Each structure stands twice: as structure tokens, then as C-alpha cells.
Amino acid sequence: MLTVRLPDELEKELEIVTKNRHSTKSAVIITALSEYLARFSQQKSPYEVGKHLFGKHSLGTPDLSSMTKIRYLENLHAKHNH
């Protein structure tokens, strides 16, 4: 059992809908909540949406961010010690 407090305006709209559909408040709320939960349970996270793209355009060096200073110094050293 669940009790929900609705703002007055929303409850008035719910009463109008239930009268027009010859339904109960509970039936309308159950239908609406079921549709809401189905829609959001099927939504993918940002990771799931883009996971096929991650690493797709790799430069062949997976540690670029942690090795930047070392690579820079190696390149600088190689350039000036010909």
C-alpha cells in the first residue's frame, strides 16, 4: 500500500481524467507510473550510448596523459642531441 499526496491542481486534473475515462484514480496512477518506469528503465547511461566509440581512434599509446612529460623530454633530448 502506498499513499501519495498530490498538489491540489494535479488532483483536480486527475479527477477530470478519471471521470472522462470512467476509471479510478488508482488505475490511472498505476498506468502512468508503469509507463514512466518502463521508459526510464530502458534509458541507457551515457557510457552505454558511447562505449562503441571509446578508444576507437587510438593513437596506439594508451598512456599518453600519464607519460606526457616523459615523452616531451625524450623528444626534446632526441632533437638536441643529433
N, C-alpha and C positions, 0 to 999 in steps of 0.2 A: 504494500500500500504506500502510496506517495501522495503528499499534499503539496500543491503548488499555489503560491499567491501570485495573482496576475494584477497588473495595473488596471484601473477601472476601465480605461478606454479599450484595452485589449480584451477584457472580459466582455464588454458590450459588443465588440466585433465578433467574438466567438459565439455569443448568443444569437446574433443575426445569422451567422453561417450555419449553426446547428438547426435553427428554425427553417432556413431555406432548403437544407439538405435532409430534413426530417431525421436528424441524427442526434446523438448525445455529445456533450462536451468531451467526455472521456474518449469516445470513438474518434473524434476529430483530433484531439491531442495525441492519441496513440498513433494515428496515421501520420500526423505531422512530425512527431518525434522519430518514428521509424524511418521516414524518408530522409530526415536530417542526418540521422546516424549512419544510414547507408551511404549517403553522399560523402560524408567526411571520413568514413572508414575506408573508402576506396581511393581517397586522395593520396597521392604519392608525396613523399618528402622531397625536398629539393635535391638531395643526394640521389634518390632513386630516379628522378627525372633525368639527371645529367650524368649518371655513372658510366654510361657507354662512351662519354666524351672525355672523362678524366684520364689523363696520360696518353691520349690518342696521338697527340703531336709532340711526343717526347723528343728531346734533343739527344737522347742516348745516355745522358748523365743524370741519374735520379737524385743526386745530392747537390745540385747547383747552389741552393740557398745556403747550405752549411759550409760549402767549400769555396765560396766566392773569394774570400781574402787570400786563401792559399793559391787558387788558380791565377788570381791577379798578380801575385808576387812571382809565381813561376813564369808567367808570360813576360813580365817586366824584366826578370832576370835573363830570360832567353833572348829578349830583344836587345839588351845592352851588353851581352857577353858573346857576341858573334866573333 
